[in-house]
Amino acid sequence: MTHWRTHIGKSDWLSVFDIEGHSPVELTIRKWSVKTAHSPDNEDSQLLALDLAGAEKPLGVNVTNGFIIAAMHGENYEQWIGKPITLRTATCKGEPCIRIDAPARLKMPKACPRFQYTDKFAQNGQQQATPTPNPQTPPNDPTRAAQCRKWLTAQGIAEQDAIDLIGKSLDEATGTDFAKIGRMQA
């Protein structure tokens, strides 16, 4: 179904109407810039704009999409160049919008308005369009461990910090002090 705004009020920015019927759309970030965005109430504001390979217009990064991209590729937007993102159609506050495909179980901050994906994946009951890592991968797989170490290094996270954080999460989730148990068995 084509929205009535598809042909009215063309924008210089990538909009949901540009990807309608094609969602999800996988693109790569080519470069970033800061551009002036004009709002309907004639107020100008500065907006991070992403130039995406395969798109004719830049994507304006709002708080929600910025949070999702940062969760996937880090908070330093200068490091987003060359990284993939998947655009999906969604609704937010009852209006059609573009949302980045969020990683599974990503907890959105309160500053981000709630949204609902509306593309073919959402219609089939899937929340995430991009594939998640294979859950069949054995936990002691050396290749998987190397991938995790590489990711931790790229994120600037020390391996021991990650282990401590995971341990704290397990302690909180189960109500068990695993560090204490480890000391008792030693």
CNS distance restraints for C-alpha pairs under 8 A (distance, minus, plus):
assign (resid   2 and name CA) (resid   6 and name CA) 7.00 0.50 0.50
assign (resid   2 and name CA) (resid  20 and name CA) 7.67 0.50 0.50
assign (resid   3 and name CA) (resid  17 and name CA) 7.51 0.50 0.50
assign (resid   4 and name CA) (resid   8 and name CA) 7.44 0.50 0.50
assign (resid   5 and name CA) (resid   9 and name CA) 7.14 0.50 0.50
assign (resid   5 and name CA) (resid  17 and name CA) 7.46 0.50 0.50
assign (resid   6 and name CA) (resid  10 and name CA) 7.81 0.50 0.50
assign (resid   6 and name CA) (resid  17 and name CA) 5.23 0.50 0.50
assign (resid   6 and name CA) (resid  18 and name CA) 7.65 0.50 0.50
assign (resid  11 and name CA) (resid  15 and name CA) 7.48 0.50 0.50
assign (resid  12 and name CA) (resid  57 and name CA) 6.32 0.50 0.50
assign (resid  12 and name CA) (resid  58 and name CA) 7.64 0.50 0.50
assign (resid  13 and name CA) (resid  57 and name CA) 5.37 0.50 0.50
assign (resid  13 and name CA) (resid  58 and name CA) 5.38 0.50 0.50
assign (resid  13 and name CA) (resid  59 and name CA) 5.90 0.50 0.50
assign (resid  13 and name CA) (resid  60 and name CA) 6.56 0.50 0.50
assign (resid  14 and name CA) (resid  18 and name CA) 6.39 0.50 0.50
assign (resid  14 and name CA) (resid  55 and name CA) 7.84 0.50 0.50
assign (resid  14 and name CA) (resid  56 and name CA) 7.78 0.50 0.50
assign (resid  14 and name CA) (resid  57 and name CA) 5.08 0.50 0.50
assign (resid  14 and name CA) (resid  58 and name CA) 5.60 0.50 0.50
assign (resid  14 and name CA) (resid  59 and name CA) 5.05 0.50 0.50
assign (resid  14 and name CA) (resid  60 and name CA) 7.31 0.50 0.50
assign (resid  15 and name CA) (resid  19 and name CA) 7.19 0.50 0.50
assign (resid  15 and name CA) (resid  59 and name CA) 7.65 0.50 0.50
assign (resid  15 and name CA) (resid  97 and name CA) 6.99 0.50 0.50
assign (resid  15 and name CA) (resid  98 and name CA) 6.46 0.50 0.50
assign (resid  16 and name CA) (resid  20 and name CA) 5.98 0.50 0.50
assign (resid  16 and name CA) (resid  89 and name CA) 5.99 0.50 0.50
assign (resid  16 and name CA) (resid  90 and name CA) 7.98 0.50 0.50
assign (resid  16 and name CA) (resid  96 and name CA) 6.53 0.50 0.50
assign (resid  16 and name CA) (resid  97 and name CA) 5.07 0.50 0.50
assign (resid  16 and name CA) (resid  98 and name CA) 4.95 0.50 0.50
assign (resid  19 and name CA) (resid  23 and name CA) 5.90 0.50 0.50
assign (resid  19 and name CA) (resid  25 and name CA) 7.35 0.50 0.50
assign (resid  19 and name CA) (resid  88 and name CA) 7.79 0.50 0.50
assign (resid  19 and name CA) (resid  89 and name CA) 7.28 0.50 0.50
assign (resid  20 and name CA) (resid  89 and name CA) 6.72 0.50 0.50
assign (resid  21 and name CA) (resid 119 and name CA) 7.88 0.50 0.50
assign (resid  23 and name CA) (resid  87 and name CA) 6.73 0.50 0.50
assign (resid  23 and name CA) (resid  88 and name CA) 5.08 0.50 0.50
assign (resid  23 and name CA) (resid  89 and name CA) 6.06 0.50 0.50
assign (resid  23 and name CA) (resid 119 and name CA) 5.81 0.50 0.50
assign (resid  23 and name CA) (resid 120 and name CA) 7.38 0.50 0.50
assign (resid  24 and name CA) (resid  86 and name CA) 6.24 0.50 0.50
assign (resid  24 and name CA) (resid  87 and name CA) 5.52 0.50 0.50
assign (resid  24 and name CA) (resid  88 and name CA) 4.68 0.50 0.50
assign (resid  24 and name CA) (resid  89 and name CA) 7.28 0.50 0.50
assign (resid  24 and name CA) (resid 119 and name CA) 6.90 0.50 0.50
assign (resid  24 and name CA) (resid 129 and name CA) 6.91 0.50 0.50
assign (resid  25 and name CA) (resid  86 and name CA) 5.38 0.50 0.50
assign (resid  25 and name CA) (resid  87 and name CA) 5.07 0.50 0.50
assign (resid  25 and name CA) (resid  88 and name CA) 6.60 0.50 0.50
assign (resid  26 and name CA) (resid  84 and name CA) 6.94 0.50 0.50
assign (resid  26 and name CA) (resid  85 and name CA) 5.89 0.50 0.50
assign (resid  26 and name CA) (resid  86 and name CA) 4.29 0.50 0.50
assign (resid  26 and name CA) (resid  87 and name CA) 6.37 0.50 0.50
assign (resid  27 and name CA) (resid  52 and name CA) 6.12 0.50 0.50
assign (resid  27 and name CA) (resid  53 and name CA) 5.95 0.50 0.50
assign (resid  27 and name CA) (resid  54 and name CA) 6.60 0.50 0.50
assign (resid  27 and name CA) (resid  55 and name CA) 7.85 0.50 0.50
assign (resid  27 and name CA) (resid  84 and name CA) 5.67 0.50 0.50
assign (resid  27 and name CA) (resid  85 and name CA) 5.57 0.50 0.50
assign (resid  27 and name CA) (resid  86 and name CA) 6.15 0.50 0.50
assign (resid  27 and name CA) (resid  87 and name CA) 7.67 0.50 0.50
assign (resid  28 and name CA) (resid  52 and name CA) 5.50 0.50 0.50
assign (resid  28 and name CA) (resid  53 and name CA) 5.37 0.50 0.50
assign (resid  28 and name CA) (resid  54 and name CA) 7.99 0.50 0.50
assign (resid  28 and name CA) (resid  81 and name CA) 7.81 0.50 0.50
assign (resid  28 and name CA) (resid  82 and name CA) 5.86 0.50 0.50
assign (resid  28 and name CA) (resid  83 and name CA) 5.53 0.50 0.50
assign (resid  28 and name CA) (resid  84 and name CA) 4.27 0.50 0.50
assign (resid  28 and name CA) (resid  85 and name CA) 6.10 0.50 0.50
assign (resid  29 and name CA) (resid  50 and name CA) 6.46 0.50 0.50
assign (resid  29 and name CA) (resid  51 and name CA) 6.06 0.50 0.50
assign (resid  29 and name CA) (resid  52 and name CA) 4.62 0.50 0.50
assign (resid  29 and name CA) (resid  53 and name CA) 6.34 0.50 0.50
assign (resid  29 and name CA) (resid  80 and name CA) 6.60 0.50 0.50
assign (resid  29 and name CA) (resid  81 and name CA) 5.13 0.50 0.50
assign (resid  29 and name CA) (resid  82 and name CA) 5.25 0.50 0.50
assign (resid  29 and name CA) (resid  83 and name CA) 5.58 0.50 0.50
assign (resid  29 and name CA) (resid  84 and name CA) 6.27 0.50 0.50
assign (resid  29 and name CA) (resid  85 and name CA) 7.37 0.50 0.50
assign (resid  30 and name CA) (resid  50 and name CA) 7.42 0.50 0.50
assign (resid  30 and name CA) (resid  51 and name CA) 5.48 0.50 0.50
assign (resid  30 and name CA) (resid  52 and name CA) 5.34 0.50 0.50
assign (resid  30 and name CA) (resid  53 and name CA) 5.89 0.50 0.50
assign (resid  30 and name CA) (resid  81 and name CA) 5.40 0.50 0.50
assign (resid  30 and name CA) (resid  82 and name CA) 5.79 0.50 0.50
assign (resid  31 and name CA) (resid  50 and name CA) 6.02 0.50 0.50
assign (resid  31 and name CA) (resid  51 and name CA) 5.23 0.50 0.50
assign (resid  31 and name CA) (resid  52 and name CA) 7.29 0.50 0.50
assign (resid  31 and name CA) (resid  81 and name CA) 5.58 0.50 0.50
assign (resid  32 and name CA) (resid  48 and name CA) 6.96 0.50 0.50
assign (resid  32 and name CA) (resid  49 and name CA) 5.60 0.50 0.50
assign (resid  32 and name CA) (resid  50 and name CA) 4.58 0.50 0.50
assign (resid  32 and name CA) (resid  51 and name CA) 5.95 0.50 0.50
assign (resid  32 and name CA) (resid  77 and name CA) 7.86 0.50 0.50
assign (resid  32 and name CA) (resid  78 and name CA) 7.45 0.50 0.50
assign (resid  32 and name CA) (resid  81 and name CA) 7.54 0.50 0.50
assign (resid  33 and name CA) (resid  48 and name CA) 5.93 0.50 0.50
assign (resid  33 and name CA) (resid  49 and name CA) 5.24 0.50 0.50
assign (resid  33 and name CA) (resid  50 and name CA) 6.64 0.50 0.50
assign (resid  34 and name CA) (resid  46 and name CA) 6.36 0.50 0.50
assign (resid  34 and name CA) (resid  47 and name CA) 5.54 0.50 0.50
assign (resid  34 and name CA) (resid  48 and name CA) 4.64 0.50 0.50
assign (resid  34 and name CA) (resid  49 and name CA) 5.69 0.50 0.50
assign (resid  35 and name CA) (resid  46 and name CA) 5.60 0.50 0.50
assign (resid  35 and name CA) (resid  47 and name CA) 5.42 0.50 0.50
assign (resid  35 and name CA) (resid  48 and name CA) 6.44 0.50 0.50
assign (resid  35 and name CA) (resid  49 and name CA) 6.30 0.50 0.50
assign (resid  36 and name CA) (resid  44 and name CA) 6.30 0.50 0.50
assign (resid  36 and name CA) (resid  45 and name CA) 5.55 0.50 0.50
assign (resid  36 and name CA) (resid  46 and name CA) 4.66 0.50 0.50
assign (resid  36 and name CA) (resid  47 and name CA) 6.12 0.50 0.50
assign (resid  37 and name CA) (resid  44 and name CA) 5.59 0.50 0.50
assign (resid  37 and name CA) (resid  45 and name CA) 5.36 0.50 0.50
assign (resid  37 and name CA) (resid  46 and name CA) 6.07 0.50 0.50
assign (resid  37 and name CA) (resid  47 and name CA) 6.27 0.50 0.50
assign (resid  38 and name CA) (resid  42 and name CA) 6.11 0.50 0.50
assign (resid  38 and name CA) (resid  43 and name CA) 5.99 0.50 0.50
assign (resid  38 and name CA) (resid  44 and name CA) 4.73 0.50 0.50
assign (resid  38 and name CA) (resid  45 and name CA) 6.74 0.50 0.50
assign (resid  39 and name CA) (resid  43 and name CA) 5.45 0.50 0.50
assign (resid  39 and name CA) (resid  44 and name CA) 6.32 0.50 0.50
assign (resid  39 and name CA) (resid  45 and name CA) 7.96 0.50 0.50
assign (resid  47 and name CA) (resid  60 and name CA) 6.23 0.50 0.50
assign (resid  47 and name CA) (resid  61 and name CA) 6.64 0.50 0.50
assign (resid  47 and name CA) (resid  62 and name CA) 7.68 0.50 0.50
assign (resid  48 and name CA) (resid  60 and name CA) 5.90 0.50 0.50
assign (resid  48 and name CA) (resid  61 and name CA) 5.44 0.50 0.50
assign (resid  48 and name CA) (resid  62 and name CA) 7.99 0.50 0.50
assign (resid  49 and name CA) (resid  58 and name CA) 5.72 0.50 0.50
assign (resid  49 and name CA) (resid  59 and name CA) 5.48 0.50 0.50
assign (resid  49 and name CA) (resid  60 and name CA) 4.62 0.50 0.50
assign (resid  49 and name CA) (resid  61 and name CA) 6.06 0.50 0.50
assign (resid  50 and name CA) (resid  58 and name CA) 5.30 0.50 0.50
assign (resid  50 and name CA) (resid  59 and name CA) 5.09 0.50 0.50
assign (resid  50 and name CA) (resid  60 and name CA) 6.52 0.50 0.50
assign (resid  50 and name CA) (resid  61 and name CA) 7.25 0.50 0.50
assign (resid  51 and name CA) (resid  55 and name CA) 7.52 0.50 0.50
assign (resid  51 and name CA) (resid  57 and name CA) 7.16 0.50 0.50
assign (resid  51 and name CA) (resid  58 and name CA) 4.82 0.50 0.50
assign (resid  51 and name CA) (resid  59 and name CA) 6.68 0.50 0.50
assign (resid  52 and name CA) (resid  57 and name CA) 7.91 0.50 0.50
assign (resid  52 and name CA) (resid  58 and name CA) 6.66 0.50 0.50
assign (resid  52 and name CA) (resid  59 and name CA) 7.50 0.50 0.50
assign (resid  61 and name CA) (resid  65 and name CA) 5.90 0.50 0.50
assign (resid  61 and name CA) (resid  66 and name CA) 5.58 0.50 0.50
assign (resid  62 and name CA) (resid  66 and name CA) 5.84 0.50 0.50
assign (resid  63 and name CA) (resid  67 and name CA) 6.06 0.50 0.50
assign (resid  63 and name CA) (resid 111 and name CA) 7.70 0.50 0.50
assign (resid  63 and name CA) (resid 112 and name CA) 6.36 0.50 0.50
assign (resid  64 and name CA) (resid  68 and name CA) 6.38 0.50 0.50
assign (resid  64 and name CA) (resid  99 and name CA) 7.79 0.50 0.50
assign (resid  64 and name CA) (resid 112 and name CA) 5.06 0.50 0.50
assign (resid  64 and name CA) (resid 113 and name CA) 7.22 0.50 0.50
assign (resid  65 and name CA) (resid  69 and name CA) 6.15 0.50 0.50
assign (resid  65 and name CA) (resid  99 and name CA) 6.04 0.50 0.50
assign (resid  65 and name CA) (resid 100 and name CA) 5.73 0.50 0.50
assign (resid  66 and name CA) (resid  70 and name CA) 6.02 0.50 0.50
assign (resid  67 and name CA) (resid  71 and name CA) 6.14 0.50 0.50
assign (resid  67 and name CA) (resid 108 and name CA) 7.81 0.50 0.50
assign (resid  68 and name CA) (resid  72 and name CA) 6.45 0.50 0.50
assign (resid  68 and name CA) (resid 100 and name CA) 6.60 0.50 0.50
assign (resid  68 and name CA) (resid 101 and name CA) 7.74 0.50 0.50
assign (resid  68 and name CA) (resid 102 and name CA) 5.76 0.50 0.50
assign (resid  68 and name CA) (resid 103 and name CA) 7.75 0.50 0.50
assign (resid  69 and name CA) (resid  73 and name CA) 5.86 0.50 0.50
assign (resid  69 and name CA) (resid  74 and name CA) 7.32 0.50 0.50
assign (resid  69 and name CA) (resid  75 and name CA) 7.96 0.50 0.50
assign (resid  69 and name CA) (resid  85 and name CA) 7.56 0.50 0.50
assign (resid  69 and name CA) (resid 100 and name CA) 7.26 0.50 0.50
assign (resid  69 and name CA) (resid 102 and name CA) 8.00 0.50 0.50
assign (resid  70 and name CA) (resid  74 and name CA) 4.42 0.50 0.50
assign (resid  70 and name CA) (resid  75 and name CA) 4.54 0.50 0.50
assign (resid  70 and name CA) (resid  76 and name CA) 7.48 0.50 0.50
assign (resid  70 and name CA) (resid  77 and name CA) 7.61 0.50 0.50
assign (resid  71 and name CA) (resid  75 and name CA) 7.36 0.50 0.50
assign (resid  71 and name CA) (resid 103 and name CA) 7.92 0.50 0.50
assign (resid  71 and name CA) (resid 106 and name CA) 7.92 0.50 0.50
assign (resid  72 and name CA) (resid 103 and name CA) 7.20 0.50 0.50
assign (resid  73 and name CA) (resid  79 and name CA) 7.60 0.50 0.50
assign (resid  73 and name CA) (resid  80 and name CA) 6.29 0.50 0.50
assign (resid  73 and name CA) (resid  83 and name CA) 7.36 0.50 0.50
assign (resid  74 and name CA) (resid  79 and name CA) 7.55 0.50 0.50
assign (resid  74 and name CA) (resid  80 and name CA) 7.72 0.50 0.50
assign (resid  74 and name CA) (resid 155 and name CA) 6.76 0.50 0.50
assign (resid  76 and name CA) (resid  80 and name CA) 7.25 0.50 0.50
assign (resid  77 and name CA) (resid  81 and name CA) 7.79 0.50 0.50
assign (resid  85 and name CA) (resid 100 and name CA) 6.64 0.50 0.50
assign (resid  85 and name CA) (resid 101 and name CA) 7.26 0.50 0.50
assign (resid  86 and name CA) (resid 100 and name CA) 5.62 0.50 0.50
assign (resid  86 and name CA) (resid 101 and name CA) 5.38 0.50 0.50
assign (resid  86 and name CA) (resid 129 and name CA) 7.95 0.50 0.50
assign (resid  86 and name CA) (resid 130 and name CA) 7.45 0.50 0.50
assign (resid  87 and name CA) (resid  98 and name CA) 6.42 0.50 0.50
assign (resid  87 and name CA) (resid  99 and name CA) 5.84 0.50 0.50
assign (resid  87 and name CA) (resid 100 and name CA) 4.76 0.50 0.50
assign (resid  87 and name CA) (resid 101 and name CA) 6.12 0.50 0.50
assign (resid  88 and name CA) (resid  98 and name CA) 5.72 0.50 0.50
assign (resid  88 and name CA) (resid  99 and name CA) 5.32 0.50 0.50
assign (resid  88 and name CA) (resid 100 and name CA) 6.03 0.50 0.50
assign (resid  88 and name CA) (resid 101 and name CA) 6.28 0.50 0.50
assign (resid  88 and name CA) (resid 117 and name CA) 6.81 0.50 0.50
assign (resid  88 and name CA) (resid 118 and name CA) 7.73 0.50 0.50
assign (resid  88 and name CA) (resid 119 and name CA) 6.54 0.50 0.50
assign (resid  89 and name CA) (resid  96 and name CA) 7.15 0.50 0.50
assign (resid  89 and name CA) (resid  97 and name CA) 6.03 0.50 0.50
assign (resid  89 and name CA) (resid  98 and name CA) 5.00 0.50 0.50
assign (resid  89 and name CA) (resid  99 and name CA) 6.27 0.50 0.50
assign (resid  89 and name CA) (resid 117 and name CA) 5.89 0.50 0.50
assign (resid  89 and name CA) (resid 118 and name CA) 5.52 0.50 0.50
assign (resid  89 and name CA) (resid 119 and name CA) 5.59 0.50 0.50
assign (resid  90 and name CA) (resid  96 and name CA) 5.75 0.50 0.50
assign (resid  90 and name CA) (resid  97 and name CA) 5.21 0.50 0.50
assign (resid  90 and name CA) (resid  98 and name CA) 5.86 0.50 0.50
assign (resid  90 and name CA) (resid  99 and name CA) 6.20 0.50 0.50
assign (resid  90 and name CA) (resid 115 and name CA) 6.56 0.50 0.50
assign (resid  90 and name CA) (resid 116 and name CA) 5.30 0.50 0.50
assign (resid  90 and name CA) (resid 117 and name CA) 3.98 0.50 0.50
assign (resid  90 and name CA) (resid 118 and name CA) 4.76 0.50 0.50
assign (resid  90 and name CA) (resid 119 and name CA) 7.11 0.50 0.50
assign (resid  91 and name CA) (resid  95 and name CA) 5.17 0.50 0.50
assign (resid  91 and name CA) (resid  96 and name CA) 4.37 0.50 0.50
assign (resid  91 and name CA) (resid  97 and name CA) 5.44 0.50 0.50
assign (resid  91 and name CA) (resid  98 and name CA) 7.98 0.50 0.50
assign (resid  91 and name CA) (resid 115 and name CA) 5.56 0.50 0.50
assign (resid  91 and name CA) (resid 116 and name CA) 5.38 0.50 0.50
assign (resid  91 and name CA) (resid 117 and name CA) 6.48 0.50 0.50
assign (resid  91 and name CA) (resid 118 and name CA) 6.88 0.50 0.50
assign (resid  92 and name CA) (resid  96 and name CA) 6.44 0.50 0.50
assign (resid  92 and name CA) (resid  97 and name CA) 6.47 0.50 0.50
assign (resid  92 and name CA) (resid 113 and name CA) 6.96 0.50 0.50
assign (resid  92 and name CA) (resid 114 and name CA) 6.31 0.50 0.50
assign (resid  92 and name CA) (resid 115 and name CA) 4.49 0.50 0.50
assign (resid  92 and name CA) (resid 116 and name CA) 6.72 0.50 0.50
assign (resid  93 and name CA) (resid 113 and name CA) 7.56 0.50 0.50
assign (resid  93 and name CA) (resid 114 and name CA) 7.48 0.50 0.50
assign (resid  93 and name CA) (resid 115 and name CA) 7.23 0.50 0.50
assign (resid  99 and name CA) (resid 117 and name CA) 7.63 0.50 0.50
assign (resid 101 and name CA) (resid 128 and name CA) 6.37 0.50 0.50
assign (resid 101 and name CA) (resid 129 and name CA) 6.52 0.50 0.50
assign (resid 101 and name CA) (resid 130 and name CA) 7.17 0.50 0.50
assign (resid 102 and name CA) (resid 106 and name CA) 6.71 0.50 0.50
assign (resid 102 and name CA) (resid 128 and name CA) 6.79 0.50 0.50
assign (resid 103 and name CA) (resid 128 and name CA) 6.99 0.50 0.50
assign (resid 104 and name CA) (resid 127 and name CA) 7.76 0.50 0.50
assign (resid 104 and name CA) (resid 128 and name CA) 6.50 0.50 0.50
assign (resid 104 and name CA) (resid 132 and name CA) 7.66 0.50 0.50
assign (resid 108 and name CA) (resid 112 and name CA) 6.51 0.50 0.50
assign (resid 117 and name CA) (resid 122 and name CA) 5.73 0.50 0.50
assign (resid 117 and name CA) (resid 127 and name CA) 7.45 0.50 0.50
assign (resid 118 and name CA) (resid 122 and name CA) 5.52 0.50 0.50
assign (resid 118 and name CA) (resid 123 and name CA) 6.66 0.50 0.50
assign (resid 119 and name CA) (resid 123 and name CA) 6.34 0.50 0.50
assign (resid 120 and name CA) (resid 124 and name CA) 6.25 0.50 0.50
assign (resid 121 and name CA) (resid 125 and name CA) 6.43 0.50 0.50
assign (resid 121 and name CA) (resid 126 and name CA) 5.08 0.50 0.50
assign (resid 121 and name CA) (resid 127 and name CA) 6.85 0.50 0.50
assign (resid 121 and name CA) (resid 128 and name CA) 7.36 0.50 0.50
assign (resid 121 and name CA) (resid 129 and name CA) 6.11 0.50 0.50
assign (resid 122 and name CA) (resid 126 and name CA) 5.06 0.50 0.50
assign (resid 122 and name CA) (resid 127 and name CA) 5.77 0.50 0.50
assign (resid 137 and name CA) (resid 141 and name CA) 7.01 0.50 0.50
assign (resid 137 and name CA) (resid 144 and name CA) 7.66 0.50 0.50
assign (resid 139 and name CA) (resid 144 and name CA) 7.70 0.50 0.50
assign (resid 140 and name CA) (resid 144 and name CA) 7.78 0.50 0.50
assign (resid 140 and name CA) (resid 145 and name CA) 7.27 0.50 0.50
assign (resid 141 and name CA) (resid 145 and name CA) 6.31 0.50 0.50
assign (resid 142 and name CA) (resid 146 and name CA) 6.13 0.50 0.50
assign (resid 143 and name CA) (resid 147 and name CA) 6.26 0.50 0.50
assign (resid 144 and name CA) (resid 148 and name CA) 6.19 0.50 0.50
assign (resid 145 and name CA) (resid 149 and name CA) 6.22 0.50 0.50
assign (resid 146 and name CA) (resid 150 and name CA) 6.13 0.50 0.50
assign (resid 147 and name CA) (resid 151 and name CA) 6.17 0.50 0.50
assign (resid 148 and name CA) (resid 152 and name CA) 6.10 0.50 0.50
assign (resid 149 and name CA) (resid 153 and name CA) 6.12 0.50 0.50
assign (resid 149 and name CA) (resid 159 and name CA) 6.94 0.50 0.50
assign (resid 150 and name CA) (resid 154 and name CA) 6.19 0.50 0.50
assign (resid 151 and name CA) (resid 155 and name CA) 6.21 0.50 0.50
assign (resid 152 and name CA) (resid 156 and name CA) 6.19 0.50 0.50
assign (resid 152 and name CA) (resid 157 and name CA) 5.05 0.50 0.50
assign (resid 152 and name CA) (resid 158 and name CA) 6.74 0.50 0.50
assign (resid 152 and name CA) (resid 159 and name CA) 6.73 0.50 0.50
assign (resid 152 and name CA) (resid 162 and name CA) 7.93 0.50 0.50
assign (resid 153 and name CA) (resid 157 and name CA) 5.79 0.50 0.50
assign (resid 153 and name CA) (resid 158 and name CA) 6.86 0.50 0.50
assign (resid 153 and name CA) (resid 159 and name CA) 7.95 0.50 0.50
assign (resid 157 and name CA) (resid 161 and name CA) 6.71 0.50 0.50
assign (resid 157 and name CA) (resid 162 and name CA) 6.82 0.50 0.50
assign (resid 158 and name CA) (resid 162 and name CA) 6.49 0.50 0.50
assign (resid 159 and name CA) (resid 163 and name CA) 6.32 0.50 0.50
assign (resid 160 and name CA) (resid 164 and name CA) 6.07 0.50 0.50
assign (resid 161 and name CA) (resid 165 and name CA) 6.08 0.50 0.50
assign (resid 162 and name CA) (resid 166 and name CA) 6.11 0.50 0.50
assign (resid 163 and name CA) (resid 167 and name CA) 6.10 0.50 0.50
assign (resid 164 and name CA) (resid 168 and name CA) 6.16 0.50 0.50
assign (resid 165 and name CA) (resid 169 and name CA) 6.19 0.50 0.50
assign (resid 166 and name CA) (resid 170 and name CA) 6.20 0.50 0.50
assign (resid 167 and name CA) (resid 171 and name CA) 6.07 0.50 0.50
assign (resid 167 and name CA) (resid 178 and name CA) 7.08 0.50 0.50
assign (resid 167 and name CA) (resid 179 and name CA) 7.71 0.50 0.50
assign (resid 168 and name CA) (resid 172 and name CA) 6.12 0.50 0.50
assign (resid 169 and name CA) (resid 173 and name CA) 6.01 0.50 0.50
assign (resid 170 and name CA) (resid 174 and name CA) 5.97 0.50 0.50
assign (resid 170 and name CA) (resid 175 and name CA) 7.90 0.50 0.50
assign (resid 170 and name CA) (resid 176 and name CA) 7.62 0.50 0.50
assign (resid 170 and name CA) (resid 178 and name CA) 7.90 0.50 0.50
assign (resid 171 and name CA) (resid 175 and name CA) 5.31 0.50 0.50
assign (resid 171 and name CA) (resid 176 and name CA) 4.87 0.50 0.50
assign (resid 171 and name CA) (resid 177 and name CA) 5.35 0.50 0.50
assign (resid 171 and name CA) (resid 178 and name CA) 6.36 0.50 0.50
assign (resid 172 and name CA) (resid 176 and name CA) 7.21 0.50 0.50
assign (resid 177 and name CA) (resid 181 and name CA) 6.51 0.50 0.50
assign (resid 178 and name CA) (resid 182 and name CA) 6.14 0.50 0.50
assign (resid 179 and name CA) (resid 183 and name CA) 6.33 0.50 0.50
assign (resid 180 and name CA) (resid 184 and name CA) 6.24 0.50 0.50
assign (resid 181 and name CA) (resid 185 and name CA) 6.32 0.50 0.50
assign (resid 182 and name CA) (resid 186 and name CA) 6.32 0.50 0.50
